[in-house]
Amino acid sequence: MAEADPRDLDVVLEGVGPRLRALRLRRETTLAQLSAATGISVSTLSRLESGGRRPTLELLLPLARVHQVPLDELVGAPPTGDPRVHERPIRRGGSTYLPLTRRPGGLRAYKQVIPPTPALPAGAEPQMQTHEGYEWLYVLSGRIRLQLAEHDLVLSAGEVAEFDTRMPHRVSNPGTGPAEVLNLFGPQGERLHVRARPSRTDRRPAG
């Protein structure tokens, strides 16, 4: 087996800094914010991006975790030809999220598995949440209860909802089994842009 050319390794490492900087800027993150999230000093992060510090596994692993990208994306590894997305499940608030995209910014897609939600104690108010962004959800299976401001809706498989996440909202599962939802989430103001809709004239009465 031929040995790797050290010059090839140098070329790969030289590309890490600009890639880290571009990724951070796309996410609109400052060096100080990235330092707080990774525990890596601002000066070290700055030298990594400028090429003044040689990237190591100890530095790249926390950066890949915070940016939510695979390590091979940071080092510019060549594609393997495998089209599958190999992302680790994220567990939050009792739900399991399966990332379906690798994009560090813009619209992101998740498959969410929601277990049955326990009933609230008598007189207890549901805990609503608000945050920046816009969400589109499609129920794949089961039933979903969407409490959105003054609205209280139950969605079944095949139904869709979209809303501004700055509005108080809560998504729960009123059923007895797990529910599966396809989520598309984007930054504030970034909605889905529908390019084609069925025309009313295309609808024919059932014969």
N, C-alpha and C positions, 0 to 999 in steps of 0.2 A: 504494500500500500504506500502510495506517495505521501511524503510529509507535507504538511501545510506550509505554504510560503509565508514567512513572517511579514512580508510586504503586504500580502492580502489582509492580514489581521490589522495592520496599521491603517489601511484604507477603511476597514469596517469601523474601527474605533474613532477615526477622524469624523465619521458621519454621525456619531452618537450625539455630540454637542448640539449641532444645528437642529437635529431631530427633536431633542429635548426642549429646546427653546421654542420651536414651532408648535409643539404640542402644548406647552404651557400658555403660549399666547392665544392659541385657538380656544383654550379653556378660560381665557381671561383671568389667569391666576398670577399674582405677584410672587416674586422670589420669597418675600417674607411669609406669605400664606403657605407656599410650598414647603418652606422650612419648618413652619409650625406643624404641618401635617405629616412630615417625614422624619423630623428630628435631625435633619441634615442642615448644617449651618448655611446661611445666606452666601457667605464667601465661597464655600465649597460648591454650592449650586451654580454660582456665577462662573466659577472657573471650569466647571463641567461643561456649561453651555458654550463657553468661549474656546474650549479645547485646551485650557491651561491645566486641567486635572484629568488624569487618565481614568476612564470609567471602570469600576470594579463591580463585581456581583453584589457586594454589600451595599453599594450605592444605588445600583439599578433596580434591585428587588423592591425596596420601599417606593421608589418612583413609579414603577410599573403598577404597584398596588394602588397608589393614590390616583394615578391617571386612569386606572381601570383598563389597561391595555396589556396584552401578552408581552412577555419579555422580548420575544423575537421581533416585535414591532419596534422596540426601542433601538435594537442593534441592527435593524434592517436585514434580518435573515431572509434568504430567498424563499418564495412560496413553495410549499410541498406538493401542491396540486390537490390537496384535500379540501373540498368546498365546505366541509362542516365547520360550525362555530363551536369551539371548545372553551366555553366559559364556565366558571364555577358557579353553582347556585348561590344566591344571596338570601339569607333568612332574616326577615325583619318583621316585627310586630305579629309573629305567628304565621305569616305568609312566607312562601318560597318563591323567589323571583329567578327565572332562568333568562339571562341576557341573550338576546338574539342578534345583536349588532355589536360591532367593535368600535364604532365611531366615538371619539372622545368628546365630541360636541354635537350640537344640532339634535335632530330627532333620534330618539333611542327606542328600541323595541324590547319588550319583555313578555315572557309567558309567566303569569302569576297563578299560583295554586293557593287557594284560600280555604282553610279548614272551616268547619262549622263554627260560627261565632257564638259564644255563650250568651245567654240572655242576661240583660242588665238587671241588677237588683231593683226592687220596687222603688220608684221615685228617683232613680239615678238618671242623670242626663248623659246622652252619648257624647263621647269626646271627639269633637270635630277638629280638623286640622286645616291649615292654610299654608301655602308656600308659593314661591314664584314658579310659573310654568303654565303649560296648557296640556291637557291630557285627553286622549281618545282611548276608549276601551270597548272591546268586543267580547261578549260572553261566549266562550267555546262550549262549556258544559255546566250544568247545575244552575243555580240562581244566585243573583247578586242584589243586595239592597244598597242603593245609592241615595244617601241623604245629602242633599246639596242645597244649602241655604234653606229656603222655606219648602223645598220639594222633598218628597219621600217616595222613591220609586223602587220597584222590584223588577229587575231585568232577567229574562230567561235566555237560554241558548239562542244565538243568532241575532240578539238585539245589541244595539250600539248606543253609546252615550259619549259626548264630548263636552268639556267644560274648562273654564278658567280656574286654575287651582288656587288663585287668590281668594276665591269664594270658599266659605266654610264648607267642608265636605267630609264624608265618612263612607267608606266602602266596607261592607260586611257580608257574611254568608248566612242567610236565614235558614238554609236547608240542613239536612241531616248527614250529608256527605260532602266531600270537597268540591269546590267549584273552580273552574279554570277560565282565566281571562287573558286575552291578548291586549297588552298595553302599549300605546305609543305615547311617549312623553317628550315634550320639547320646551325650549326656553320660552319665557313670556313673549307672547305675540306670534310665536311660530306655530301656525295651525297647519292642518292638512289642507292641501290645495286640490280640490276635486276638478279633474279635467274633463270628465265625461259623466253625464247623468242620463238616466232613462227619460225620454220625452213622454209627455202625457199622450201624445198621438200614437206612441208605440204600444200603449196598453190596449189590449183587445178584450172585450167582454168574453167571459167564459161561455162556450157554446154548449 
